[in-house]
Amino acid sequence: MVRPFMIAVTMALLPAQVAAAPARDWSTVAVRTGSGSFVQGNPAARVKLVEYLSLTCPHCAKFEGEGIKPLTAKYIRTGLVSYEVRHAVRDSFDLAGSLLARCDGPQAFFTTLPKVFAQQDIWFARAEAWSQVEKATPGLSPDQIIQKSAAGAGFDRVLGIPVTRMNACLSNKDEQKVVTEMANAAWNSPGFPGTPAFQINGKIQSTVHDWASLDGALAAAVKNPTARKTTR
């Protein structure tokens, strides 16, 4: 039988336990911007991180492998930083993979993207082998090139989707336009450093190339989010 003293102690502990309840997990929040890019995290975060990436960029895959988990745990989940992805596609395989990663919207995108990067060595090797055979094929339409590139890379196996579903995603003209315009804006921007490139509160971080340097830049921005911003 619980004694009155123990009941009093238990009741005294309740407010502290309630107060210690975990905060909202902002990594479960993802939206589409007006320009078509996808943003994960707290929309009111005072520190806004943008990554320009390419799916065929090995440095982007390296960052994804070493940085996305600590970035999510330390900054996105806690609501300190919002994370926006902008595509800087470089070839038809990159475009195909980007369209497929985006196919089910922003929430699915941030779980699909790591899967594509994790298998980059495998699907890129298939893509290179396919291109050696198919590059001599004349007269392909842009849609045929995208679909054949996706099939050659084996994106249906990477993502576990039927070919019919894959081709439907790849044929979305609106998404094709969004991704290509996003890429053109990046690559035609004066001084664009290539991929991956990181922007914090509107300013390109020219010295940030890996997770360690990005972690330091974000920590400084979180500490002083009102530092001067520039728009690119």
C-alpha positions in Angstrom: 0.0 0.0 0.0 1.3 3.4 -1.0 1.8 5.7 2.0 0.5 9.3 2.0 4.1 10.6 2.1 4.9 8.7 -1.1 1.8 10.1 -2.8 2.8 13.6 -1.9 6.3 13.0 -3.3 4.8 11.6 -6.5 2.4 14.6 -6.9 5.3 17.0 -6.3 7.2 15.4 -9.2 4.4 15.7 -11.7 4.9 19.3 -12.7 8.6 18.7 -13.4 7.9 15.7 -15.5 5.4 17.6 -17.6 7.7 20.5 -18.0 10.4 18.1 -19.2 8.2 16.7 -22.0 10.1 16.6 -25.4 9.7 19.6 -27.6 8.2 19.3 -31.1 10.3 17.3 -33.7 10.6 19.9 -36.4 12.3 17.4 -38.8 8.8 16.0 -39.4 7.7 19.3 -41.0 8.4 19.9 -44.7 6.9 22.4 -47.2 7.3 23.5 -50.8 8.3 27.1 -51.4 6.9 29.3 -54.1 9.9 28.6 -56.3 9.5 24.9 -56.0 12.3 24.0 -53.6 11.6 21.9 -50.5 12.3 23.1 -46.9 12.5 20.9 -43.8 12.1 22.2 -40.3 10.8 25.2 -38.3 9.5 27.8 -40.8 10.1 30.4 -38.1 13.7 29.4 -37.5 16.0 32.5 -37.4 18.8 30.6 -39.1 18.0 29.4 -42.7 20.3 26.9 -44.4 20.2 26.3 -48.1 22.1 23.5 -49.8 22.7 23.4 -53.6 23.3 19.8 -54.5 23.7 17.4 -57.4 22.8 13.7 -57.2 25.8 12.8 -59.4 28.2 14.9 -57.2 30.4 12.6 -55.1 31.1 15.4 -52.6 27.4 15.9 -52.1 27.0 12.2 -51.3 29.9 12.4 -48.9 28.3 15.3 -47.1 24.9 13.5 -47.0 26.6 10.4 -45.5 28.5 12.2 -42.8 26.4 15.3 -42.2 22.7 14.9 -42.6 22.1 12.9 -39.4 23.9 15.3 -37.0 22.5 18.3 -39.0 19.0 16.9 -38.4 19.5 16.0 -34.8 21.4 19.1 -33.7 19.7 21.9 -35.7 16.6 20.8 -37.7 14.8 18.6 -35.2 15.3 21.2 -32.5 13.8 24.0 -34.6 17.0 26.1 -34.6 17.6 25.9 -38.3 15.4 25.3 -41.4 17.0 23.3 -44.2 16.2 24.1 -47.9 17.4 22.0 -50.8 17.9 23.5 -54.2 18.8 21.4 -57.2 21.9 22.2 -59.3 21.5 19.3 -61.7 24.4 18.5 -64.0 23.2 15.7 -66.4 20.2 13.6 -67.4 20.8 11.0 -64.6 20.9 13.8 -62.0 17.7 15.3 -63.4 15.9 11.9 -63.4 16.9 11.1 -59.9 15.9 14.6 -58.7 12.4 14.3 -60.3 11.9 10.9 -58.7 13.0 12.1 -55.2 10.6 14.9 -55.5 7.7 12.9 -56.8 5.8 12.3 -53.6 6.2 15.8 -52.2 8.4 17.5 -49.6 7.8 15.1 -46.7 8.8 12.1 -48.6 11.7 13.9 -50.3 13.8 14.2 -47.1 13.6 10.5 -46.6 14.1 9.5 -50.3 17.1 11.7 -50.9 19.4 9.9 -48.4 18.4 6.6 -50.1 19.6 7.9 -53.5 22.8 9.2 -52.2 23.6 6.1 -50.1 23.5 4.0 -53.3 25.2 6.6 -55.6 28.2 4.3 -56.3 25.9 1.5 -57.5 23.5 3.4 -59.7 26.1 5.7 -61.1 28.2 2.7 -62.2 25.1 1.4 -64.0 24.5 4.8 -65.5 28.0 5.0 -66.9 27.8 1.5 -68.4 24.4 2.3 -69.9 25.6 5.6 -71.4 28.5 3.9 -73.2 25.9 1.8 -75.1 23.1 4.3 -75.6 25.0 7.5 -76.4 25.1 6.6 -80.0 21.3 6.3 -80.2 20.1 9.2 -82.3 16.8 11.1 -82.3 15.6 10.6 -78.7 13.2 13.2 -77.3 14.0 14.9 -74.0 11.3 12.8 -72.3 12.8 9.6 -73.7 16.3 10.6 -72.6 15.1 11.2 -69.0 13.2 7.9 -68.9 16.0 5.9 -70.5 18.5 7.5 -68.1 16.4 6.5 -65.1 16.1 3.0 -66.4 19.8 2.8 -67.2 20.7 3.9 -63.7 18.2 1.4 -62.2 16.3 4.1 -60.2 13.3 1.8 -60.0 15.4 -0.7 -58.0 17.0 2.0 -55.9 13.7 3.5 -54.8 11.6 0.3 -55.1 9.0 1.7 -57.4 7.3 0.2 -60.5 8.6 1.4 -63.8 5.1 2.8 -64.8 5.1 4.9 -61.6 8.7 6.0 -62.3 7.9 7.1 -65.8 4.8 9.0 -64.7 6.9 11.0 -62.3 9.6 11.6 -64.9 7.0 12.9 -67.4 5.8 15.7 -65.1 6.4 18.8 -67.2 5.8 21.2 -64.3 8.4 19.5 -62.2 10.9 19.3 -65.1 10.6 23.0 -65.5 11.0 23.7 -61.7 14.2 21.6 -61.4 15.8 22.9 -64.7 15.0 26.5 -63.8 16.4 26.0 -60.3 19.6 24.5 -61.8 20.0 27.3 -64.3 19.6 29.9 -61.6 22.4 28.2 -59.6 24.9 27.6 -62.4 24.4 31.0 -64.0 24.8 32.8 -60.7 28.1 34.8 -60.7 30.7 33.1 -58.5 28.6 30.0 -57.9 31.2 27.6 -56.3 29.7 24.3 -57.5 28.2 21.5 -55.5 27.7 21.1 -52.7 27.3 24.8 -51.9 25.8 26.1 -48.6 24.0 29.4 -47.9 23.2 30.6 -44.4 20.7 33.5 -44.0 21.2 34.5 -47.6 25.0 34.4 -47.7 27.0 31.8 -49.6 29.6 30.1 -47.2 32.7 30.0 -49.4 34.8 28.2 -46.8 32.2 25.5 -46.0 32.7 22.2 -47.8 32.0 19.5 -45.3 30.0 18.8 -42.1 32.7 20.0 -39.7 32.9 23.4 -41.3 29.1 23.7 -41.7 28.6 22.7 -38.1 30.9 25.6 -37.0 29.1 28.1 -39.3 25.7 27.1 -38.1 26.7 27.2 -34.4 28.0 30.8 -35.0 24.8 31.7 -36.8 22.6 30.3 -34.1 24.5 32.3 -31.5 24.3 35.5 -33.6 21.3 35.1 -36.0 21.1 38.9 -36.5 24.4 39.1 -38.2 24.4 40.9 -41.5 22.6 39.0 -44.3 23.2 39.2 -48.0 20.9 37.9 -50.7 22.2 35.8 -53.5 
